[in-house]
Amino acid sequence: MSKLLLPLTLIFFTGNFLAQSEQESLEILLDKLNKLEQEISNLSNNLDQNTYELQRIEDANQLRYMDLDKRIHQLETLILLSSEEDNQDQIELSDLDENPLSGLISNDGSEEEFLLWSNSLKLIENSRYSEAAENLRLLILSFPQGEYSVEAYFYLGDIYFQQQMYQDSIETFNSLLNNFPENKRTPESFFKLGLNFLQLEDKTSARSNFNNVIQNYPESSAAILSEEELVKLNN
């Protein structure tokens, strides 16, 4: 009888030991799983924070770009208004001319173009965008190859974009690029086209325009902004 009890006792204790070991192994695994879940949660939080910070940086850069563009507009307005006052002073001093208005508009219409352009800038500065758009359209129609035609196209396209008239904006920037293939506004025009296509959810065309800026005008500020837009598109 004692010989029978000994093996049974060994089996019992061995079974308990194995059960206890298995329980401890499960607890260790659960502990590891909990730690892994916590690490994943921390990584996810860090990723969310990094994404938020990146978005803040991109938004800040966009605001800086818009603020710089606005400052340029204001400076151009001041320069044009100063030039306009000088021209007016010259007109008032030209009493020897038979016609007191003879100096107002030159034979080639450059003074009339200047007045349309300076008035457009005044309207933009005062947020009267619809009236500014009318002025700019008149300038483009009257002086299609004029001194201010490139700027007129660019500001008109920008006004359409701000008013969410994306197709009109695209047509205007395309007209600018077709009529003046290489000008100081070319990189920005391609960038603006990309933004318009983004608003229309045409990501393929948006990427194409952003890549065009980066490849052909890598030193421009528009290239930096295009890279940022591509990063957002690829995330």
mmCIF file of the C-alpha atoms, coordinates in Angstrom:
data_MODEL
# 
_entry.id   MODEL 
# 
loop_
_atom_site.group_PDB 
_atom_site.id 
_atom_site.type_symbol 
_atom_site.label_atom_id 
_atom_site.label_alt_id 
_atom_site.label_comp_id 
_atom_site.label_asym_id 
_atom_site.label_entity_id 
_atom_site.label_seq_id 
_atom_site.pdbx_PDB_ins_code 
_atom_site.Cartn_x 
_atom_site.Cartn_y 
_atom_site.Cartn_z 
_atom_site.occupancy 
_atom_site.B_iso_or_equiv 
_atom_site.pdbx_formal_charge 
_atom_site.auth_seq_id 
_atom_site.auth_comp_id 
_atom_site.auth_asym_id 
_atom_site.auth_atom_id 
_atom_site.pdbx_PDB_model_num 
ATOM 1   C CA . MET A 1 1   ? 0.000   0.000   0.000   1.00 0.00 ? 1   MET A CA 1 
ATOM 2   C CA . SER A 1 2   ? 2.779   2.396   0.937   1.00 0.00 ? 2   SER A CA 1 
ATOM 3   C CA . LYS A 1 3   ? 4.451   1.612   -2.355  1.00 0.00 ? 3   LYS A CA 1 
ATOM 4   C CA . LEU A 1 4   ? 1.294   2.736   -4.186  1.00 0.00 ? 4   LEU A CA 1 
ATOM 5   C CA . LEU A 1 5   ? 0.893   5.956   -2.195  1.00 0.00 ? 5   LEU A CA 1 
ATOM 6   C CA . LEU A 1 6   ? 4.392   7.198   -2.944  1.00 0.00 ? 6   LEU A CA 1 
ATOM 7   C CA . PRO A 1 7   ? 3.935   7.472   -6.711  1.00 0.00 ? 7   PRO A CA 1 
ATOM 8   C CA . LEU A 1 8   ? 0.510   9.034   -6.239  1.00 0.00 ? 8   LEU A CA 1 
ATOM 9   C CA . THR A 1 9   ? 1.982   11.616  -3.869  1.00 0.00 ? 9   THR A CA 1 
ATOM 10  C CA . LEU A 1 10  ? 4.744   12.409  -6.352  1.00 0.00 ? 10  LEU A CA 1 
ATOM 11  C CA . ILE A 1 11  ? 2.206   12.835  -9.157  1.00 0.00 ? 11  ILE A CA 1 
ATOM 12  C CA . PHE A 1 12  ? 0.071   15.127  -6.972  1.00 0.00 ? 12  PHE A CA 1 
ATOM 13  C CA . PHE A 1 13  ? 2.937   17.416  -5.988  1.00 0.00 ? 13  PHE A CA 1 
ATOM 14  C CA . THR A 1 14  ? 4.353   17.397  -9.511  1.00 0.00 ? 14  THR A CA 1 
ATOM 15  C CA . GLY A 1 15  ? 0.942   18.375  -10.858 1.00 0.00 ? 15  GLY A CA 1 
ATOM 16  C CA . ASN A 1 16  ? 0.633   21.216  -8.372  1.00 0.00 ? 16  ASN A CA 1 
ATOM 17  C CA . PHE A 1 17  ? 4.148   22.409  -9.170  1.00 0.00 ? 17  PHE A CA 1 
ATOM 18  C CA . LEU A 1 18  ? 3.450   22.391  -12.912 1.00 0.00 ? 18  LEU A CA 1 
ATOM 19  C CA . ALA A 1 19  ? 0.126   24.190  -12.409 1.00 0.00 ? 19  ALA A CA 1 
ATOM 20  C CA . GLN A 1 20  ? 1.826   26.804  -10.243 1.00 0.00 ? 20  GLN A CA 1 
ATOM 21  C CA . SER A 1 21  ? 4.621   27.236  -12.780 1.00 0.00 ? 21  SER A CA 1 
ATOM 22  C CA . GLU A 1 22  ? 2.099   27.593  -15.596 1.00 0.00 ? 22  GLU A CA 1 
ATOM 23  C CA . GLN A 1 23  ? 0.195   30.182  -13.582 1.00 0.00 ? 23  GLN A CA 1 
ATOM 24  C CA . GLU A 1 24  ? 3.378   32.135  -12.914 1.00 0.00 ? 24  GLU A CA 1 
ATOM 25  C CA . SER A 1 25  ? 4.300   31.968  -16.625 1.00 0.00 ? 25  SER A CA 1 
ATOM 26  C CA . LEU A 1 26  ? 0.876   33.327  -17.570 1.00 0.00 ? 26  LEU A CA 1 
ATOM 27  C CA . GLU A 1 27  ? 1.245   36.147  -15.076 1.00 0.00 ? 27  GLU A CA 1 
ATOM 28  C CA . ILE A 1 28  ? 4.672   37.022  -16.520 1.00 0.00 ? 28  ILE A CA 1 
ATOM 29  C CA . LEU A 1 29  ? 3.240   37.009  -20.047 1.00 0.00 ? 29  LEU A CA 1 
ATOM 30  C CA . LEU A 1 30  ? 0.326   39.190  -18.994 1.00 0.00 ? 30  LEU A CA 1 
ATOM 31  C CA . ASP A 1 31  ? 2.714   41.578  -17.295 1.00 0.00 ? 31  ASP A CA 1 
ATOM 32  C CA . LYS A 1 32  ? 4.805   41.786  -20.470 1.00 0.00 ? 32  LYS A CA 1 
ATOM 33  C CA . LEU A 1 33  ? 1.688   42.341  -22.570 1.00 0.00 ? 33  LEU A CA 1 
ATOM 34  C CA . ASN A 1 34  ? 0.589   45.149  -20.281 1.00 0.00 ? 34  ASN A CA 1 
ATOM 35  C CA . LYS A 1 35  ? 4.005   46.764  -20.540 1.00 0.00 ? 35  LYS A CA 1 
ATOM 36  C CA . LEU A 1 36  ? 3.944   46.443  -24.336 1.00 0.00 ? 36  LEU A CA 1 
ATOM 37  C CA . GLU A 1 37  ? 0.477   47.999  -24.465 1.00 0.00 ? 37  GLU A CA 1 
ATOM 38  C CA . GLN A 1 38  ? 1.725   50.870  -22.318 1.00 0.00 ? 38  GLN A CA 1 
ATOM 39  C CA . GLU A 1 39  ? 4.741   51.377  -24.577 1.00 0.00 ? 39  GLU A CA 1 
ATOM 40  C CA . ILE A 1 40  ? 2.520   51.348  -27.669 1.00 0.00 ? 40  ILE A CA 1 
ATOM 41  C CA . SER A 1 41  ? 0.213   53.859  -26.011 1.00 0.00 ? 41  SER A CA 1 
ATOM 42  C CA . ASN A 1 42  ? 3.176   56.112  -25.186 1.00 0.00 ? 42  ASN A CA 1 
ATOM 43  C CA . LEU A 1 43  ? 4.493   55.854  -28.753 1.00 0.00 ? 43  LEU A CA 1 
ATOM 44  C CA . SER A 1 44  ? 1.039   56.679  -30.102 1.00 0.00 ? 44  SER A CA 1 
ATOM 45  C CA . ASN A 1 45  ? 0.816   59.722  -27.833 1.00 0.00 ? 45  ASN A CA 1 
ATOM 46  C CA . ASN A 1 46  ? 4.274   60.849  -28.927 1.00 0.00 ? 46  ASN A CA 1 
ATOM 47  C CA . LEU A 1 47  ? 3.297   60.400  -32.573 1.00 0.00 ? 47  LEU A CA 1 
ATOM 48  C CA . ASP A 1 48  ? 0.129   62.423  -32.057 1.00 0.00 ? 48  ASP A CA 1 
ATOM 49  C CA . GLN A 1 49  ? 2.152   65.141  -30.338 1.00 0.00 ? 49  GLN A CA 1 
ATOM 50  C CA . ASN A 1 50  ? 4.741   65.191  -33.118 1.00 0.00 ? 50  ASN A CA 1 
ATOM 51  C CA . THR A 1 51  ? 2.002   65.347  -35.751 1.00 0.00 ? 51  THR A CA 1 
ATOM 52  C CA . TYR A 1 52  ? 0.386   68.223  -33.888 1.00 0.00 ? 52  TYR A CA 1 
ATOM 53  C CA . GLU A 1 53  ? 3.692   70.078  -33.624 1.00 0.00 ? 53  GLU A CA 1 
ATOM 54  C CA . LEU A 1 54  ? 4.405   69.503  -37.337 1.00 0.00 ? 54  LEU A CA 1 
ATOM 55  C CA . GLN A 1 55  ? 0.965   70.856  -38.220 1.00 0.00 ? 55  GLN A CA 1 
ATOM 56  C CA . ARG A 1 56  ? 1.607   73.904  -36.039 1.00 0.00 ? 56  ARG A CA 1 
ATOM 57  C CA . ILE A 1 57  ? 4.908   74.538  -37.826 1.00 0.00 ? 57  ILE A CA 1 
ATOM 58  C CA . GLU A 1 58  ? 3.291   74.157  -41.255 1.00 0.00 ? 58  GLU A CA 1 
ATOM 59  C CA . ASP A 1 59  ? 0.436   76.475  -40.297 1.00 0.00 ? 59  ASP A CA 1 
ATOM 60  C CA . ALA A 1 60  ? 2.912   79.026  -38.940 1.00 0.00 ? 60  ALA A CA 1 
ATOM 61  C CA . ASN A 1 61  ? 4.959   78.893  -42.143 1.00 0.00 ? 61  ASN A CA 1 
ATOM 62  C CA . GLN A 1 62  ? 1.824   79.380  -44.224 1.00 0.00 ? 62  GLN A CA 1 
ATOM 63  C CA . LEU A 1 63  ? 0.808   82.359  -42.086 1.00 0.00 ? 63  LEU A CA 1 
ATOM 64  C CA . ARG A 1 64  ? 4.290   83.842  -42.433 1.00 0.00 ? 64  ARG A CA 1 
ATOM 65  C CA . TYR A 1 65  ? 4.085   83.434  -46.184 1.00 0.00 ? 65  TYR A CA 1 
ATOM 66  C CA . MET A 1 66  ? 0.667   85.104  -46.327 1.00 0.00 ? 66  MET A CA 1 
ATOM 67  C CA . ASP A 1 67  ? 1.846   87.894  -44.026 1.00 0.00 ? 67  ASP A CA 1 
ATOM 68  C CA . LEU A 1 68  ? 4.927   88.461  -46.207 1.00 0.00 ? 68  LEU A CA 1 
ATOM 69  C CA . ASP A 1 69  ? 2.749   88.568  -49.308 1.00 0.00 ? 69  ASP A CA 1 
ATOM 70  C CA . LYS A 1 70  ? 0.479   91.098  -47.603 1.00 0.00 ? 70  LYS A CA 1 
ATOM 71  C CA . ARG A 1 71  ? 3.457   93.236  -46.603 1.00 0.00 ? 71  ARG A CA 1 
ATOM 72  C CA . ILE A 1 72  ? 4.664   93.180  -50.215 1.00 0.00 ? 72  ILE A CA 1 
ATOM 73  C CA . HIS A 1 73  ? 1.203   94.310  -51.334 1.00 0.00 ? 73  HIS A CA 1 
ATOM 74  C CA . GLN A 1 74  ? 1.293   97.157  -48.826 1.00 0.00 ? 74  GLN A CA 1 
ATOM 75  C CA . LEU A 1 75  ? 4.778   98.227  -49.890 1.00 0.00 ? 75  LEU A CA 1 
ATOM 76  C CA . GLU A 1 76  ? 3.790   98.178  -53.548 1.00 0.00 ? 76  GLU A CA 1 
ATOM 77  C CA . THR A 1 77  ? 0.738   100.269 -52.705 1.00 0.00 ? 77  THR A CA 1 
ATOM 78  C CA . LEU A 1 78  ? 2.864   102.861 -50.910 1.00 0.00 ? 78  LEU A CA 1 
ATOM 79  C CA . ILE A 1 79  ? 5.357   103.017 -53.784 1.00 0.00 ? 79  ILE A CA 1 
ATOM 80  C CA . LEU A 1 80  ? 2.617   103.368 -56.369 1.00 0.00 ? 80  LEU A CA 1 
ATOM 81  C CA . LEU A 1 81  ? 0.745   105.996 -54.377 1.00 0.00 ? 81  LEU A CA 1 
ATOM 82  C CA . SER A 1 82  ? 3.963   107.967 -53.896 1.00 0.00 ? 82  SER A CA 1 
ATOM 83  C CA . SER A 1 83  ? 4.647   107.764 -57.613 1.00 0.00 ? 83  SER A CA 1 
ATOM 84  C CA . GLU A 1 84  ? 1.082   108.816 -58.345 1.00 0.00 ? 84  GLU A CA 1 
ATOM 85  C CA . GLU A 1 85  ? 1.441   111.901 -56.117 1.00 0.00 ? 85  GLU A CA 1 
ATOM 86  C CA . ASP A 1 86  ? 4.670   112.841 -57.894 1.00 0.00 ? 86  ASP A CA 1 
ATOM 87  C CA . ASN A 1 87  ? 2.961   112.501 -61.240 1.00 0.00 ? 87  ASN A CA 1 
ATOM 88  C CA . GLN A 1 88  ? 0.063   114.631 -60.044 1.00 0.00 ? 88  GLN A CA 1 
ATOM 89  C CA . ASP A 1 89  ? 2.467   117.347 -58.870 1.00 0.00 ? 89  ASP A CA 1 
ATOM 90  C CA . GLN A 1 90  ? 4.078   117.365 -62.298 1.00 0.00 ? 90  GLN A CA 1 
ATOM 91  C CA . ILE A 1 91  ? 0.679   117.694 -63.942 1.00 0.00 ? 91  ILE A CA 1 
ATOM 92  C CA . GLU A 1 92  ? -0.256  120.655 -61.735 1.00 0.00 ? 92  GLU A CA 1 
ATOM 93  C CA . LEU A 1 93  ? 2.998   122.420 -62.643 1.00 0.00 ? 93  LEU A CA 1 
ATOM 94  C CA . SER A 1 94  ? 2.515   121.957 -66.396 1.00 0.00 ? 94  SER A CA 1 
ATOM 95  C CA . ASP A 1 95  ? 0.439   125.125 -66.842 1.00 0.00 ? 95  ASP A CA 1 
ATOM 96  C CA . LEU A 1 96  ? 2.124   125.849 -70.163 1.00 0.00 ? 96  LEU A CA 1 
ATOM 97  C CA . ASP A 1 97  ? 0.346   122.925 -71.837 1.00 0.00 ? 97  ASP A CA 1 
ATOM 98  C CA . GLU A 1 98  ? -2.720  123.878 -73.829 1.00 0.00 ? 98  GLU A CA 1 
ATOM 99  C CA . ASN A 1 99  ? -4.623  120.978 -72.289 1.00 0.00 ? 99  ASN A CA 1 
ATOM 100 C CA . PRO A 1 100 ? -4.151  120.713 -68.478 1.00 0.00 ? 100 PRO A CA 1 
ATOM 101 C CA . LEU A 1 101 ? -4.943  116.982 -68.698 1.00 0.00 ? 101 LEU A CA 1 
ATOM 102 C CA . SER A 1 102 ? -2.478  116.261 -71.475 1.00 0.00 ? 102 SER A CA 1 
ATOM 103 C CA . GLY A 1 103 ? 0.070   114.769 -69.045 1.00 0.00 ? 103 GLY A CA 1 
ATOM 104 C CA . LEU A 1 104 ? -2.445  112.512 -67.285 1.00 0.00 ? 104 LEU A CA 1 
ATOM 105 C CA . ILE A 1 105 ? -2.517  109.766 -69.887 1.00 0.00 ? 105 ILE A CA 1 
ATOM 106 C CA . SER A 1 106 ? 0.464   109.179 -72.130 1.00 0.00 ? 106 SER A CA 1 
ATOM 107 C CA . ASN A 1 107 ? 0.085   108.185 -75.754 1.00 0.00 ? 107 ASN A CA 1 
ATOM 108 C CA . ASP A 1 108 ? 0.700   104.510 -75.014 1.00 0.00 ? 108 ASP A CA 1 
ATOM 109 C CA . GLY A 1 109 ? -1.827  104.454 -72.154 1.00 0.00 ? 109 GLY A CA 1 
ATOM 110 C CA . SER A 1 110 ? 0.776   103.678 -69.506 1.00 0.00 ? 110 SER A CA 1 
ATOM 111 C CA . GLU A 1 111 ? -0.683  106.250 -67.105 1.00 0.00 ? 111 GLU A CA 1 
ATOM 112 C CA . GLU A 1 112 ? -4.148  104.783 -67.466 1.00 0.00 ? 112 GLU A CA 1 
ATOM 113 C CA . GLU A 1 113 ? -2.731  101.325 -66.780 1.00 0.00 ? 113 GLU A CA 1 
ATOM 114 C CA . PHE A 1 114 ? -0.934  102.673 -63.732 1.00 0.00 ? 114 PHE A CA 1 
ATOM 115 C CA . LEU A 1 115 ? -4.129  104.231 -62.378 1.00 0.00 ? 115 LEU A CA 1 
ATOM 116 C CA . LEU A 1 116 ? -6.049  100.979 -62.832 1.00 0.00 ? 116 LEU A CA 1 
ATOM 117 C CA . TRP A 1 117 ? -3.277  99.072  -61.072 1.00 0.00 ? 117 TRP A CA 1 
ATOM 118 C CA . SER A 1 118 ? -2.890  101.495 -58.157 1.00 0.00 ? 118 SER A CA 1 
ATOM 119 C CA . ASN A 1 119 ? -6.670  101.603 -57.664 1.00 0.00 ? 119 ASN A CA 1 
ATOM 120 C CA . SER A 1 120 ? -6.735  97.791  -57.620 1.00 0.00 ? 120 SER A CA 1 
ATOM 121 C CA . LEU A 1 121 ? -4.127  97.727  -54.862 1.00 0.00 ? 121 LEU A CA 1 
ATOM 122 C CA . LYS A 1 122 ? -6.103  100.278 -52.854 1.00 0.00 ? 122 LYS A CA 1 
ATOM 123 C CA . LEU A 1 123 ? -9.233  98.139  -53.142 1.00 0.00 ? 123 LEU A CA 1 
ATOM 124 C CA . ILE A 1 124 ? -7.335  95.002  -52.106 1.00 0.00 ? 124 ILE A CA 1 
ATOM 125 C CA . GLU A 1 125 ? -5.828  96.848  -49.152 1.00 0.00 ? 125 GLU A CA 1 
ATOM 126 C CA . ASN A 1 126 ? -9.359  97.797  -48.056 1.00 0.00 ? 126 ASN A CA 1 
ATOM 127 C CA . SER A 1 127 ? -10.633 94.210  -48.550 1.00 0.00 ? 127 SER A CA 1 
ATOM 128 C CA . ARG A 1 128 ? -12.935 95.275  -51.391 1.00 0.00 ? 128 ARG A CA 1 
ATOM 129 C CA . TYR A 1 129 ? -12.049 92.181  -53.376 1.00 0.00 ? 129 TYR A CA 1 
ATOM 130 C CA . SER A 1 130 ? -14.968 92.075  -55.824 1.00 0.00 ? 130 SER A CA 1 
ATOM 131 C CA . GLU A 1 131 ? -14.276 95.641  -56.953 1.00 0.00 ? 131 GLU A CA 1 
ATOM 132 C CA . ALA A 1 132 ? -10.563 94.898  -57.110 1.00 0.00 ? 132 ALA A CA 1 
ATOM 133 C CA . ALA A 1 133 ? -11.280 91.874  -59.318 1.00 0.00 ? 133 ALA A CA 1 
ATOM 134 C CA . GLU A 1 134 ? -13.296 94.069  -61.703 1.00 0.00 ? 134 GLU A CA 1 
ATOM 135 C CA . ASN A 1 135 ? -10.418 96.544  -61.897 1.00 0.00 ? 135 ASN A CA 1 
ATOM 136 C CA . LEU A 1 136 ? -7.889  93.795  -62.522 1.00 0.00 ? 136 LEU A CA 1 
ATOM 137 C CA . ARG A 1 137 ? -10.001 92.216  -65.247 1.00 0.00 ? 137 ARG A CA 1 
ATOM 138 C CA . LEU A 1 138 ? -10.325 95.606  -66.937 1.00 0.00 ? 138 LEU A CA 1 
ATOM 139 C CA . LEU A 1 139 ? -6.565  96.120  -66.707 1.00 0.00 ? 139 LEU A CA 1 
ATOM 140 C CA . ILE A 1 140 ? -5.878  92.712  -68.281 1.00 0.00 ? 140 ILE A CA 1 
ATOM 141 C CA . LEU A 1 141 ? -8.360  93.315  -71.103 1.00 0.00 ? 141 LEU A CA 1 
ATOM 142 C CA . SER A 1 142 ? -7.123  96.843  -71.770 1.00 0.00 ? 142 SER A CA 1 
ATOM 143 C CA . PHE A 1 143 ? -3.398  96.113  -71.450 1.00 0.00 ? 143 PHE A CA 1 
ATOM 144 C CA . PRO A 1 144 ? -2.858  92.385  -72.130 1.00 0.00 ? 144 PRO A CA 1 
ATOM 145 C CA . GLN A 1 145 ? 0.909   92.870  -72.436 1.00 0.00 ? 145 GLN A CA 1 
ATOM 146 C CA . GLY A 1 146 ? 1.188   95.836  -70.123 1.00 0.00 ? 146 GLY A CA 1 
ATOM 147 C CA . GLU A 1 147 ? 3.698   96.615  -67.423 1.00 0.00 ? 147 GLU A CA 1 
ATOM 148 C CA . TYR A 1 148 ? 1.368   95.394  -64.659 1.00 0.00 ? 148 TYR A CA 1 
ATOM 149 C CA . SER A 1 149 ? -0.288  92.501  -66.506 1.00 0.00 ? 149 SER A CA 1 
ATOM 150 C CA . VAL A 1 150 ? 1.640   89.776  -64.692 1.00 0.00 ? 150 VAL A CA 1 
ATOM 151 C CA . GLU A 1 151 ? 0.745   91.190  -61.279 1.00 0.00 ? 151 GLU A CA 1 
ATOM 152 C CA . ALA A 1 152 ? -2.854  91.735  -62.378 1.00 0.00 ? 152 ALA A CA 1 
ATOM 153 C CA . TYR A 1 153 ? -3.225  88.091  -63.374 1.00 0.00 ? 153 TYR A CA 1 
ATOM 154 C CA . PHE A 1 154 ? -1.563  86.920  -60.152 1.00 0.00 ? 154 PHE A CA 1 
ATOM 155 C CA . TYR A 1 155 ? -3.676  89.029  -57.795 1.00 0.00 ? 155 TYR A CA 1 
ATOM 156 C CA . LEU A 1 156 ? -6.856  88.211  -59.699 1.00 0.00 ? 156 LEU A CA 1 
ATOM 157 C CA . GLY A 1 157 ? -6.118  84.484  -59.403 1.00 0.00 ? 157 GLY A CA 1 
ATOM 158 C CA . ASP A 1 158 ? -5.400  84.949  -55.707 1.00 0.00 ? 158 ASP A CA 1 
ATOM 159 C CA . ILE A 1 159 ? -8.686  86.807  -55.166 1.00 0.00 ? 159 ILE A CA 1 
ATOM 160 C CA . TYR A 1 160 ? -10.592 83.984  -56.872 1.00 0.00 ? 160 TYR A CA 1 
ATOM 161 C CA . PHE A 1 161 ? -8.830  81.484  -54.609 1.00 0.00 ? 161 PHE A CA 1 
ATOM 162 C CA . GLN A 1 162 ? -9.703  83.451  -51.457 1.00 0.00 ? 162 GLN A CA 1 
ATOM 163 C CA . GLN A 1 163 ? -13.321 83.600  -52.626 1.00 0.00 ? 163 GLN A CA 1 
ATOM 164 C CA . GLN A 1 164 ? -13.290 79.807  -53.183 1.00 0.00 ? 164 GLN A CA 1 
ATOM 165 C CA . MET A 1 165 ? -13.774 80.243  -56.940 1.00 0.00 ? 165 MET A CA 1 
ATOM 166 C CA . TYR A 1 166 ? -11.206 77.550  -57.622 1.00 0.00 ? 166 TYR A CA 1 
ATOM 167 C CA . GLN A 1 167 ? -11.909 76.884  -61.312 1.00 0.00 ? 167 GLN A CA 1 
ATOM 168 C CA . ASP A 1 168 ? -11.711 80.607  -62.095 1.00 0.00 ? 168 ASP A CA 1 
ATOM 169 C CA . SER A 1 169 ? -8.492  80.808  -60.109 1.00 0.00 ? 169 SER A CA 1 
ATOM 170 C CA . ILE A 1 170 ? -6.990  77.878  -62.044 1.00 0.00 ? 170 ILE A CA 1 
ATOM 171 C CA . GLU A 1 171 ? -7.938  79.448  -65.380 1.00 0.00 ? 171 GLU A CA 1 
ATOM 172 C CA . THR A 1 172 ? -6.396  82.773  -64.335 1.00 0.00 ? 172 THR A CA 1 
ATOM 173 C CA . PHE A 1 173 ? -3.083  81.275  -63.197 1.00 0.00 ? 173 PHE A CA 1 
ATOM 174 C CA . ASN A 1 174 ? -2.939  79.135  -66.351 1.00 0.00 ? 174 ASN A CA 1 
ATOM 175 C CA . SER A 1 175 ? -3.508  82.249  -68.452 1.00 0.00 ? 175 SER A CA 1 
ATOM 176 C CA . LEU A 1 176 ? -0.677  83.963  -66.602 1.00 0.00 ? 176 LEU A CA 1 
ATOM 177 C CA . LEU A 1 177 ? 1.685   81.051  -67.225 1.00 0.00 ? 177 LEU A CA 1 
ATOM 178 C CA . ASN A 1 178 ? 0.646   80.720  -70.882 1.00 0.00 ? 178 ASN A CA 1 
ATOM 179 C CA . ASN A 1 179 ? 0.939   84.427  -71.674 1.00 0.00 ? 179 ASN A CA 1 
ATOM 180 C CA . PHE A 1 180 ? 4.083   85.002  -69.594 1.00 0.00 ? 180 PHE A CA 1 
ATOM 181 C CA . PRO A 1 181 ? 5.852   81.591  -69.414 1.00 0.00 ? 181 PRO A CA 1 
ATOM 182 C CA . GLU A 1 182 ? 8.818   82.778  -67.351 1.00 0.00 ? 182 GLU A CA 1 
ATOM 183 C CA . ASN A 1 183 ? 8.192   85.644  -64.971 1.00 0.00 ? 183 ASN A CA 1 
ATOM 184 C CA . LYS A 1 184 ? 8.858   86.455  -61.320 1.00 0.00 ? 184 LYS A CA 1 
ATOM 185 C CA . ARG A 1 185 ? 5.477   85.003  -60.329 1.00 0.00 ? 185 ARG A CA 1 
ATOM 186 C CA . THR A 1 186 ? 5.930   81.657  -62.122 1.00 0.00 ? 186 THR A CA 1 
ATOM 187 C CA . PRO A 1 187 ? 6.923   79.544  -59.056 1.00 0.00 ? 187 PRO A CA 1 
ATOM 188 C CA . GLU A 1 188 ? 4.150   81.032  -56.932 1.00 0.00 ? 188 GLU A CA 1 
ATOM 189 C CA . SER A 1 189 ? 1.632   80.540  -59.739 1.00 0.00 ? 189 SER A CA 1 
ATOM 190 C CA . PHE A 1 190 ? 2.382   76.812  -59.952 1.00 0.00 ? 190 PHE A CA 1 
ATOM 191 C CA . PHE A 1 191 ? 2.146   76.615  -56.154 1.00 0.00 ? 191 PHE A CA 1 
ATOM 192 C CA . LYS A 1 192 ? -1.223  78.399  -56.212 1.00 0.00 ? 192 LYS A CA 1 
ATOM 193 C CA . LEU A 1 193 ? -2.414  75.970  -58.887 1.00 0.00 ? 193 LEU A CA 1 
ATOM 194 C CA . GLY A 1 194 ? -1.489  73.125  -56.567 1.00 0.00 ? 194 GLY A CA 1 
ATOM 195 C CA . LEU A 1 195 ? -3.499  74.674  -53.737 1.00 0.00 ? 195 LEU A CA 1 
ATOM 196 C CA . ASN A 1 196 ? -6.509  75.097  -56.005 1.00 0.00 ? 196 ASN A CA 1 
ATOM 197 C CA . PHE A 1 197 ? -6.372  71.460  -57.103 1.00 0.00 ? 197 PHE A CA 1 
ATOM 198 C CA . LEU A 1 198 ? -6.118  70.412  -53.459 1.00 0.00 ? 198 LEU A CA 1 
ATOM 199 C CA . GLN A 1 199 ? -9.348  72.258  -52.715 1.00 0.00 ? 199 GLN A CA 1 
ATOM 200 C CA . LEU A 1 200 ? -10.959 70.425  -55.644 1.00 0.00 ? 200 LEU A CA 1 
ATOM 201 C CA . GLU A 1 201 ? -9.602  67.126  -54.219 1.00 0.00 ? 201 GLU A CA 1 
ATOM 202 C CA . ASP A 1 202 ? -7.539  66.526  -57.362 1.00 0.00 ? 202 ASP A CA 1 
ATOM 203 C CA . LYS A 1 203 ? -4.458  65.257  -55.530 1.00 0.00 ? 203 LYS A CA 1 
ATOM 204 C CA . THR A 1 204 ? -2.722  64.037  -58.710 1.00 0.00 ? 204 THR A CA 1 
ATOM 205 C CA . SER A 1 205 ? -2.759  67.495  -60.293 1.00 0.00 ? 205 SER A CA 1 
ATOM 206 C CA . ALA A 1 206 ? -1.814  69.084  -56.974 1.00 0.00 ? 206 ALA A CA 1 
ATOM 207 C CA . ARG A 1 207 ? 1.246   66.822  -56.644 1.00 0.00 ? 207 ARG A CA 1 
ATOM 208 C CA . SER A 1 208 ? 2.226   67.537  -60.239 1.00 0.00 ? 208 SER A CA 1 
ATOM 209 C CA . ASN A 1 209 ? 2.275   71.295  -59.660 1.00 0.00 ? 209 ASN A CA 1 
ATOM 210 C CA . PHE A 1 210 ? 4.079   71.064  -56.322 1.00 0.00 ? 210 PHE A CA 1 
ATOM 211 C CA . ASN A 1 211 ? 6.726   68.775  -57.840 1.00 0.00 ? 211 ASN A CA 1 
ATOM 212 C CA . ASN A 1 212 ? 7.096   71.169  -60.773 1.00 0.00 ? 212 ASN A CA 1 
ATOM 213 C CA . VAL A 1 213 ? 7.947   73.991  -58.373 1.00 0.00 ? 213 VAL A CA 1 
ATOM 214 C CA . ILE A 1 214 ? 10.430  71.867  -56.403 1.00 0.00 ? 214 ILE A CA 1 
ATOM 215 C CA . GLN A 1 215 ? 12.205  70.541  -59.488 1.00 0.00 ? 215 GLN A CA 1 
ATOM 216 C CA . ASN A 1 216 ? 12.341  73.713  -61.580 1.00 0.00 ? 216 ASN A CA 1 
ATOM 217 C CA . TYR A 1 217 ? 12.473  76.449  -58.926 1.00 0.00 ? 217 TYR A CA 1 
ATOM 218 C CA . PRO A 1 218 ? 14.233  74.798  -55.956 1.00 0.00 ? 218 PRO A CA 1 
ATOM 219 C CA . GLU A 1 219 ? 15.554  78.090  -54.530 1.00 0.00 ? 219 GLU A CA 1 
ATOM 220 C CA . SER A 1 220 ? 12.163  79.774  -54.361 1.00 0.00 ? 220 SER A CA 1 
ATOM 221 C CA . SER A 1 221 ? 10.029  80.188  -51.252 1.00 0.00 ? 221 SER A CA 1 
ATOM 222 C CA . ALA A 1 222 ? 7.243   78.467  -53.187 1.00 0.00 ? 222 ALA A CA 1 
ATOM 223 C CA . ALA A 1 223 ? 9.420   75.332  -53.335 1.00 0.00 ? 223 ALA A CA 1 
ATOM 224 C CA . ILE A 1 224 ? 9.605   75.193  -49.525 1.00 0.00 ? 224 ILE A CA 1 
ATOM 225 C CA . LEU A 1 225 ? 5.838   75.527  -49.258 1.00 0.00 ? 225 LEU A CA 1 
ATOM 226 C CA . SER A 1 226 ? 5.360   72.912  -51.992 1.00 0.00 ? 226 SER A CA 1 
ATOM 227 C CA . GLU A 1 227 ? 7.506   70.437  -50.049 1.00 0.00 ? 227 GLU A CA 1 
ATOM 228 C CA . GLU A 1 228 ? 5.377   71.004  -46.958 1.00 0.00 ? 228 GLU A CA 1 
ATOM 229 C CA . GLU A 1 229 ? 2.186   70.397  -48.927 1.00 0.00 ? 229 GLU A CA 1 
ATOM 230 C CA . LEU A 1 230 ? 3.604   67.168  -50.371 1.00 0.00 ? 230 LEU A CA 1 
ATOM 231 C CA . VAL A 1 231 ? 4.479   65.943  -46.870 1.00 0.00 ? 231 VAL A CA 1 
ATOM 232 C CA . LYS A 1 232 ? 0.881   66.500  -45.798 1.00 0.00 ? 232 LYS A CA 1 
ATOM 233 C CA . LEU A 1 233 ? -0.390  64.755  -48.935 1.00 0.00 ? 233 LEU A CA 1 
ATOM 234 C CA . ASN A 1 234 ? 1.790   61.701  -48.333 1.00 0.00 ? 234 ASN A CA 1 
ATOM 235 C CA . ASN A 1 235 ? 0.795   61.280  -44.671 1.00 0.00 ? 235 ASN A CA 1 
# 
